[in-house]
Amino acid sequence: MKRFIVLLMGIVLTLSLAACGGSKLPTQTTETQATDGANQETTSTGGGELAESLTINISNGNNQRTITYNQATPLTYPDGTVYNQGDLKPVWKYIQDKLGIELKDVAIQDQTSKEMMDLNAATNFEDAVVYGGSIGEDVMSYGAQGYFVDLSKRLDAMPNVKAYMEANPDAAAAATAYDGGMYHLPYVHPIGYYSRMFIGRDQWVMGLLDSADALVDETETLQVAYEGYWDRNATNVVDLQNAAASGGKLTREVALQVLLDYIKATYPDLAKPSDLYLGVGAKYDIDELVALWRVVKLSPNTLSKLTTGNVVDGAVISPFFVRAAGNREDIIRLANYFGGQRAFGTDSYGSKWYLDANGELEYSYDDEGMLEAYDYMKQLYSEGLIHSEFSDKTNKDDFRTSMFGMDQNEGQKQFGFMIYEWVASTTAANPTVVAMLPPVTTLGGSSEFVHFVENTRVIKAEGWAISAASTEEEINAALKLFDYMYTEEGNVVQNFGIPGNLEESETFEGPDGTQFPKFNQWFMDSALELKNNDISAFLRDFIGAILPIGYQASIGYEYQNTVNRGWESWDIYLGAGVITPNYEAEDPLLKLIPPIFSLTEQDKAKLATTSIDETTVDQIFLYITGADTALKSKEDILKLFTDSGVATYEQVYQEAYKRMAQ
Amino acid sequence: MKLSTKKQDYKVIRYAKIILSDWRLYALVLPIILWYIVYAYKPMGGLLIAFKNFQPNLGVMDSDFVGLSNFITLMQGAYAEQFWSAFRNTFLISLYGLIFGFPIPIIAALLFSEIGNATFRRVMQTITYLPHFLSEVTITGLVLTLVYNGEVNTGVIAHFLMSIGAIPEGTQIIQQAAFFRPLYQITGIWKETGYSSIVYFAAIMSISPTLYEALKVDGGNKFQEIRFVTFPGMAPTLVIMIILRIGNILSVGYERIILLYNGNTYSTADVISSFVYRIGLEQGNQSLGSAADMFNALIGFALVMGANYISRQVSETSLW
């Protein structure tokens, strides 16, 4: 009997091993597919047969950001049309009716783009015709292997896309893989507009610096650690504060008096001390900002009274904070103001690349300048000038809401001073906050001090693509859908929603005179009721617009979301001519890099031997926050990068960039 | 030839008869066999991924064979520090669980067995079982709230520890590597003590009351009852449970770890399974994740074989 059972188990084991691992798509199939793709691509789809339905998988790790309405509350449009959970969102129902093609959402709830691509690669991308989300890099790689339709050979079937790509060669280049194919259409921001700004409470600056009337006694002290960076003036305010600190401990009275004396001596022409920091004429550097942050940190009684009308017992002030722990790498952007050290080459935390003066792609996180900046950030954190919980990713709180948006809540004790964030939504969160110019800094080899923000609007890594496993009719239908987004009507629908939520005969005039479709009152009321006036979230989650798919985004919806002191903020940045990187810059240091790199299979195999990842970033934040397990020195950080294979990592991306640049 | 065929036929008939005569027992074991096929043997084919440069589009068989390259990257290459740290943590967390977590359900079972009032005992047992039925997400959510120590709000436990001077003001328990293992063990003990005590309680209940009566007649007290009757009576169960526990020493459940840990606590919290999750699923490097998991499984296999052998030699009680 024992032998029988052993035999049985042996057979089971053999069968299970034999049954395992067989790919549904052996190499032969891949080649056949590629060939099929090539055959298809020589055939013009203009006027070709269209499939009656399209399966679409747009995955962003958020079940509310698909084409299906996933809200428990039904949405009733002014004309009585009701959208219930499980229906297509208004925009996608409208497109379906307009194109006469049934749209079927096959996205799996809350699946991330990465998970979607990995899982669907295992089934030859047969589960949907259209794939969307943050897929650019994967699609370039799989596309070159024949898994996605080369759209560059189908441009005749998409006249509007063709016209757009001809007019926007940067977008075309960003979507082109190493083999010359274009396998996805990218999501393109309204390029040329400011995106994120330093936004703070000017009321606090004036209250602290311009008069002693608002000052309340303070008991807080601060142990100084930061020693200053610049020597552009006769004296350095941080040096002066440190020298005045008794036993290294700074009080509000001392910190404030030193700062006021310094401003008076250094900038005698200023009408009032706060002018150093506020408005279009601001000219402070990072040291002067730190000196102000210290005063702010040391003034919880004064500032809580200025904000709420009463001194809040136990109030905690965070001079600088990020929107949420997920945005912790915004702290790294402070490096820009220590001599112009670059951190990110495009609008993505993953893009830790920039071009040096010779046009060579450089990895920023292990630069000598960045290693120094980590030390400065560590010192600022130890002084309490950076929010203590900014890097705790287990904390899911929205700090922008808790520090800017709850001033008048009973029992509110947390108040933030300054954030680097999107202008419209941040100024909407608090009627008193307004943009402050970035600290002045030098850039590259220049000795001129300029206002510079690294983050700007770019061509994104998101977009959508068509599976080559689709039938010709399905591909034709998908091409029609793709092209529709580049028509005037399609662009309006994707940016602003459907006619039912727009004014019929009225437009919205932007500050430069541009006319945009205007949201109607029903839309504004609904956004307020259902999404607390977060227009962009309402558009995405309820209306189905501005999803990360291939289209040109408009600044118009953001303008209409601009309230309170948002316009004033735009004016300050425009008035001061704050410099941002762009695609056309002649100086390589100011040139935006592509949102994604087209990697070959060999590249990917090399990258698999490196470990530059989120865990490496964790180590840097441990260093900044001084955790007990943190690396102890800059040399340790450098060694971490070396051991993680940064040389290979850098080489792979440098070669990929060279291929793309060619 | 004919004779041999006849012999074989006879054997088959004989096995068939044995199976038929006990078919009810075989029917009972069938679901278990199916479970093993589907969840234990079928996935074994995936081990091949550890030796391949796995690409989802090519599948396991068609991805390039890379020999031991993934193991070298893991143990000597760019991931070496993370991997060995995870390996050490897995071993230590499990060892601490064995030292601190293993005896407590036994003590609980002993205490339950000494409660005279059956209704009170059942109520107590039910209360201690309850945390077992809460999901890890609920448990960790509760723990994170209790030990949270933010700029403004403080959890009850953090507040208590600060007020008695056990931790300095402002200590963020969940952010400090030194607190992770105690937090993990205490949470585990609270969650599983009651449920784990069932098997020991059953073992105690199966001890013949005549043995206790005999000891009483000999003048034995309560502690002597435990020492000379209860423990020897529980011994086979204890040995088997400890062998199983040793076999699982490198199989620390990843759910609670992933829900409780963060970048600050990787140095004490990251275990092989959370490492595999991060590398294999989050970063999509399935080959490396597979290699790490395979290494883990091989060590676990060796440990259970070793424990079983030692147990057989020392106590004559073993799994096989």
Chai-1 contact restraints between the chains, C-beta under 6 A:
chainA,res_idxA,chainB,res_idxB,connection_type,confidence,min_distance_angstrom,max_distance_angstrom,comment,restraint_id
A,F4,B,Y15,contact,1.0,0.0,6.0,A-B,restraint_1
A,V12,B,I37,contact,1.0,0.0,6.0,A-B,restraint_2
A,V12,B,Y41,contact,1.0,0.0,6.0,A-B,restraint_3
A,L13,B,Y41,contact,1.0,0.0,6.0,A-B,restraint_4
A,S16,B,Y41,contact,1.0,0.0,6.0,A-B,restraint_5
A,S16,B,K42,contact,1.0,0.0,6.0,A-B,restraint_6
A,L17,B,G45,contact,1.0,0.0,6.0,A-B,restraint_7
A,C20,B,G45,contact,1.0,0.0,6.0,A-B,restraint_8
A,G21,B,G45,contact,1.0,0.0,6.0,A-B,restraint_9
A,G21,B,L48,contact,1.0,0.0,6.0,A-B,restraint_10
A,G21,B,V60,contact,1.0,0.0,6.0,A-B,restraint_11
A,G21,B,M61,contact,1.0,0.0,6.0,A-B,restraint_12
A,G22,B,M61,contact,1.0,0.0,6.0,A-B,restraint_13
A,S23,B,L58,contact,1.0,0.0,6.0,A-B,restraint_14
A,S23,B,G59,contact,1.0,0.0,6.0,A-B,restraint_15
A,S23,B,M61,contact,1.0,0.0,6.0,A-B,restraint_16
A,S23,B,D62,contact,1.0,0.0,6.0,A-B,restraint_17
A,P26,B,D62,contact,1.0,0.0,6.0,A-B,restraint_18
A,T27,B,D62,contact,1.0,0.0,6.0,A-B,restraint_19
A,K114,B,G284,contact,1.0,0.0,6.0,A-B,restraint_20
A,D118,B,P56,contact,1.0,0.0,6.0,A-B,restraint_21
A,D118,B,G284,contact,1.0,0.0,6.0,A-B,restraint_22
A,A121,B,P56,contact,1.0,0.0,6.0,A-B,restraint_23
A,A121,B,N57,contact,1.0,0.0,6.0,A-B,restraint_24
A,A122,B,P56,contact,1.0,0.0,6.0,A-B,restraint_25
A,V316,B,E151,contact,1.0,0.0,6.0,A-B,restraint_26
A,V316,B,V152,contact,1.0,0.0,6.0,A-B,restraint_27
A,S388,B,E151,contact,1.0,0.0,6.0,A-B,restraint_28
A,K393,B,N262,contact,1.0,0.0,6.0,A-B,restraint_29
A,T394,B,N262,contact,1.0,0.0,6.0,A-B,restraint_30
A,K413,B,V152,contact,1.0,0.0,6.0,A-B,restraint_31
A,Q414,B,V152,contact,1.0,0.0,6.0,A-B,restraint_32
A,A605,B,N53,contact,1.0,0.0,6.0,A-B,restraint_33
A,A608,B,N285,contact,1.0,0.0,6.0,A-B,restraint_34
A,T609,B,T73,contact,1.0,0.0,6.0,A-B,restraint_35
A,T609,B,G77,contact,1.0,0.0,6.0,A-B,restraint_36
A,T610,B,A78,contact,1.0,0.0,6.0,A-B,restraint_37
A,S611,B,A78,contact,1.0,0.0,6.0,A-B,restraint_38
A,S611,B,Y79,contact,1.0,0.0,6.0,A-B,restraint_39
A,D613,B,Q283,contact,1.0,0.0,6.0,A-B,restraint_40
A,D618,B,G263,contact,1.0,0.0,6.0,A-B,restraint_41
A,L622,B,N264,contact,1.0,0.0,6.0,A-B,restraint_42
A,A627,B,N264,contact,1.0,0.0,6.0,A-B,restraint_43
A,T629,B,A177,contact,1.0,0.0,6.0,A-B,restraint_44
A,T629,B,S267,contact,1.0,0.0,6.0,A-B,restraint_45
A,S644,B,A78,contact,1.0,0.0,6.0,A-B,restraint_46
A,G645,B,A78,contact,1.0,0.0,6.0,A-B,restraint_47
